[in-house]
Amino acid sequence: MQKVMSNPMEYTFNKETRYITRGVNSEIPMEIQLLIWNSIDERVKSDEKTDYLQVFKFRVEDSGVFSIIHTQEQPEYKKEISIMMKEQYSSIIGKTIFVIDDMTHSTALLAREY
């Protein structure tokens, strides 16, 4: 009988070792930060593989709805989270956040901080 090994490169984005950069802390509203981490947690809980790099982009629809687009490259994944637009979100429209898991900790950073 062959023993099935779990994937040694399983990215879990452990809740105990999460960090954010100064840019994310100062520019991204806390409720959006929480939505980002929650979206990652949902991805990790799914039966699909979670990539080490999670990408979040922000836009506003013509209808006035604020959208967070969550993607990863391998395997390809895309989810859109739509919420009511608030004034404090206008400053993050068009920005990108990377969340990287290096197996020891996870860090959320603005694309320009990479």
N, C-alpha and C positions, 0 to 999 in steps of 0.2 A: 504494500500500500504506500503510495507516494504522499508525503506530507506537503500540504499547500502552505507556502510562505506568504505572509502579508507583504505588501509593497513596502520596502524599506524607506521609500521617499514619500511617505504619506504626510501631507501638510495638514495640520490640525488647527492652526491659528489659536493656540492654547490661550484661554482667557486669563491665565495667571501671569503671562509674560507678554503683555501688549503694551506698545509704546506709541506715542504720537510725537511728531516734530513740533517745534515752536510755530512753524507756519500753519500747520493744521490746527493747533491749539488756538492761535490768535485769529485765524480767518474763517474757520468752518464752525458754524453754530453747533452747539452740543447735541441738539436733537438730530442733526444730520450725521454727526459722528456716530451716534448710537444706531441710527438706521444702517450705516455702512457696516458696523461690526455685526449687527443682527443679520444682515444679508449674507455675510461670510459664514456666520454660525449656521444658518439654514443650508448653505451650500455644503458645509462640512458634514452635516447630519444626513444629507441626501446619499443615495447609493452611487452617485457619480464621483469621479476623481476630482479633487480640488487641486488646482495648480498653485505653485508657490507665489505667483503674482496675480493679485486681484486688482482690477482697474475700475475706477468710478469716474463718470463724467456727469456734468450737470447742465441742464438746459431748461428753457421754459417754452411750453407749447403756445401756439396761437390762441388757444382757449384760456390761457393764463394758468395752466396746470404746470407745476414744477416737477421735472423728471430727473431721476437718478438712474443712469445707465450703468449696470454692473456687468463687466465682461471678464473673461479669462481666455487665454489662447489654447491651452492644451489640457483636456479636450476643449474644443470650442464651446463657449457658453455665453449667453446673453440674457439678462433679465432687466426689465424696466420697472422702476418703482415710481408711481405717480402720487403726489400729495398736493395739497392746497398751497399755492404760492404765498409766501410771506415776504414782507419788505426786506428782512435781514438775509434772504436768500439771493437777492439781486446781485450782491457782490461776488458770489461764487459761480454764477452762470458762466459757462465756458471753461471752467477750471477742471483739472484732472487730479485725482488722488490715486497714488499707488499704495497698496498694502502688500508688504512682502513678508513671507514666513521663511526664516532661514533655519528652521528646525529647533532653534533654541529660544527665539522670541519673534514677535511679529511687530512690524513698524508701519504706521500709516504716515505718508509724506506727500506733500504737494509735488507735482511733476517737476517743477522748477528746482526743488530741493534734492532731486535725484543725482 
